[in-house]
């Protein structure tokens, strides 16, 4: 455990606050003991964060064991129980999401510097191999980082410097109690199959193979960090206002295109990029070469879609119909604002002047319906709102939410910011209503 202590000595400072993910299993109990041995040296404040995943009858015993151990060792104990899972089905990804959300809350509560977890060298091997078999990318193949920044703190995994065998020897030598999770033996889980059948064969070749995988991971991480500096400079020119400019993107080498897409998706989702499988990624790339209204579903309810010469990656929106009566001011979706003003010298499409005697009050605001038309000022006949949206190349999603101003007889008075109707009055004409439109 000497390597772990040397690493911790290199990062710890006096009066450091550490949040430790403590399950009660051998790995986390080992890390707790190592940190506790350094407590007086650095005057550490150790906050143990325990998650009851609520999946086994033993969970409550584990919780009680961890709490009592923390009290005995004068460590702060914080806990969270996952009460339910989506569709009443446990998944590793959802459990991880909820677990780290809890860790983040504890980190913010105590203003801690480090979040430490007990991932060890064997975990790193298993993770890398699983991603190789499943298919991933450069960031995914890194596996688990020894230290990385998240928000305003660092996530640290000191036990990556040792393997399970060393951990178990340390526990025995120091007579440290721990709880065992029998689900770790269940071969229905991919990780367990790698642990039981693949890892032993690698260790036959080299008992310190975990250190070789750690070096491999760190080399990839250095490469990824360097590459990201280059990619981020290019993204600044290609990705703006939530849109990827396809023409600019396609001027890049295919490898750079892939890395830009991965980086943008990662930044938008705030999740690991490997949550997107190879098939989804290739479908996204198809949108770059073929103009289509097709949506690509990603993880966490995100979608990718093409709109004219833009690629957009965003949360999937379910836009419902709306209708408001305009008395003074209406704000739609915290984005579109229409209000009555007393005066304005603006003659653009953002302002319309109306004579109340020529229209039927009250005015109302709603989103577009099929067949909506407007009698455009200075244009003979009527024009479909849909065609105006196409003419101005309005985004597909925005078309569904964009506001119209109508009178009580459903005559379209104004397409704010885009077109005025024949009811609009010049400043020199007679009018008694002025409407102003702003968009955030």
RASUL-V202867 format. One record per backbone hydrogen bond with DSSP energy under -1.0 kcal/mol. CO is the residue of the C=O (numbers start at 1). NH is the residue of the N-H. E is the energy in kcal/mol with one decimal. If there is no record, write none. Layout:
<<CO	NH	E> <CO	NH	E>>
This chain:
<<1	5	-2.1> <2	6	-2.4> <3	7	-2.0> <4	8	-2.5> <5	9	-2.5> <6	10	-1.1> <8	11	-1.1> <8	12	-2.6> <13	16	-1.1> <16	45	-2.4> <17	113	-1.9> <17	114	-1.5> <18	47	-3.2> <19	116	-3.1> <20	49	-2.9> <24	179	-3.3> <25	29	-2.2> <26	30	-1.9> <27	31	-2.1> <28	32	-2.4> <29	33	-2.0> <30	34	-2.1> <31	35	-2.6> <32	36	-2.7> <33	37	-1.7> <38	42	-1.8> <39	43	-1.0> <39	44	-1.9> <42	15	-3.1> <45	18	-2.9> <46	76	-1.8> <47	20	-2.8> <48	78	-3.1> <49	22	-1.7> <50	80	-1.7> <52	82	-2.6> <56	59	-1.5> <58	62	-2.2> <59	63	-2.1> <60	64	-2.4> <61	65	-2.4> <62	66	-2.5> <63	67	-2.5> <64	68	-2.4> <65	69	-2.0> <66	70	-2.3> <67	71	-2.2> <68	72	-2.3> <69	73	-1.8> <70	75	-2.9> <71	74	-1.1> <76	48	-3.5> <78	50	-3.2> <80	52	-3.0> <85	88	-2.3> <86	89	-1.8> <91	95	-2.3> <92	96	-2.6> <93	97	-2.2> <94	98	-2.4> <95	99	-2.4> <96	100	-2.7> <97	101	-1.6> <98	102	-1.9> <99	103	-2.3> <100	104	-2.3> <101	105	-1.8> <102	106	-2.2> <103	107	-2.6> <104	108	-2.3> <105	109	-2.3> <106	110	-2.1> <107	112	-1.7> <113	154	-2.3> <114	19	-2.9> <115	156	-3.1> <116	21	-2.5> <120	124	-1.8> <121	125	-1.8> <122	126	-2.5> <123	127	-2.5> <124	128	-2.5> <125	129	-2.5> <126	130	-2.5> <127	131	-2.0> <128	132	-2.1> <129	133	-2.3> <130	134	-2.4> <131	135	-2.6> <137	141	-2.8> <140	143	-1.3> <142	144	-1.0> <146	157	-2.8> <148	155	-3.1> <150	153	-2.1> <153	150	-3.4> <154	115	-3.0> <155	148	-2.0> <156	117	-2.0> <157	160	-1.5> <158	161	-1.4> <159	121	-1.1> <159	162	-1.9> <162	121	-3.3> <163	167	-1.8> <164	168	-2.6> <165	169	-2.0> <166	170	-2.1> <167	171	-2.3> <168	172	-2.0> <169	173	-2.6> <170	174	-2.1> <171	176	-2.4> <181	184	-1.8> <182	185	-1.8> <183	186	-1.2> <186	189	-1.3> <189	193	-1.6> <190	194	-2.1> <191	195	-2.4> <192	196	-2.3> <193	197	-2.3> <194	198	-1.1> <194	199	-2.7> <198	202	-1.7> <199	203	-2.2> <200	204	-1.1> <202	206	-1.7> <206	209	-1.8> <208	211	-1.6> <209	213	-2.0> <210	214	-1.9> <211	215	-2.1> <212	216	-2.3> <213	217	-2.7> <214	218	-2.5> <215	219	-2.4> <216	220	-2.1> <217	221	-2.2> <218	222	-2.1> <219	223	-2.1> <220	224	-2.9> <221	225	-2.7> <222	226	-2.2> <223	227	-2.6> <224	228	-2.5> <225	229	-1.2> <226	230	-1.2> <227	231	-2.8> <228	232	-2.9> <229	233	-1.1> <230	234	-1.5> <231	235	-2.7> <232	236	-1.4> <234	237	-1.2> <234	238	-1.2> <235	239	-3.4> <238	245	-3.2> <240	243	-2.1> <243	240	-2.4> <244	311	-2.1> <245	249	-2.3> <246	250	-2.7> <249	252	-1.8> <253	257	-2.4> <254	258	-2.1> <255	259	-2.1> <256	260	-2.7> <257	261	-2.4> <258	262	-2.6> <259	263	-2.4> <260	264	-2.7> <261	265	-2.6> <262	266	-2.6> <263	267	-2.4> <264	268	-2.3> <265	269	-2.8> <266	270	-1.9> <272	275	-1.6> <273	276	-1.9> <277	281	-2.2> <278	282	-2.4> <279	283	-1.9> <280	284	-2.1> <281	285	-1.9> <282	286	-1.5> <283	287	-1.0> <285	288	-1.1> <286	290	-1.2> <296	304	-2.2> <299	302	-1.3> <301	316	-2.8> <302	298	-3.4> <303	314	-2.1> <304	296	-2.9> <305	312	-3.2> <307	310	-1.7> <309	246	-2.1> <310	307	-2.5> <311	244	-2.7> <312	305	-2.5> <314	303	-3.2> <322	367	-1.1> <324	365	-3.0> <328	340	-3.0> <330	338	-2.6> <332	335	-2.3> <332	336	-2.5> <335	440	-2.7> <336	332	-3.4> <337	438	-2.5> <338	330	-3.0> <339	436	-2.7> <348	351	-1.5> <349	417	-2.5> <350	437	-2.9> <352	435	-2.7> <353	425	-1.8> <354	432	-2.3> <354	433	-1.8> <355	358	-2.2> <360	408	-2.7> <363	326	-2.6> <364	406	-2.8> <365	324	-3.1> <366	404	-2.7> <369	372	-2.0> <372	385	-2.4> <374	376	-1.2> <374	383	-2.3> <375	422	-1.6> <376	379	-1.6> <383	374	-2.2> <384	388	-1.7> <385	389	-2.4> <386	390	-1.8> <387	391	-2.6> <388	392	-2.2> <389	394	-2.9> <390	393	-1.1> <395	399	-2.0> <398	402	-1.7> <404	366	-1.5> <405	413	-2.7> <405	414	-1.8> <406	364	-2.8> <407	410	-1.9> <411	407	-1.8> <413	421	-1.3> <414	405	-2.4> <415	418	-2.5> <415	419	-2.3> <419	415	-2.9> <420	377	-2.4> <421	424	-1.7> <426	429	-1.4> <433	354	-2.8> <434	341	-2.5> <435	352	-2.0> <436	339	-2.1> <438	337	-3.0>>
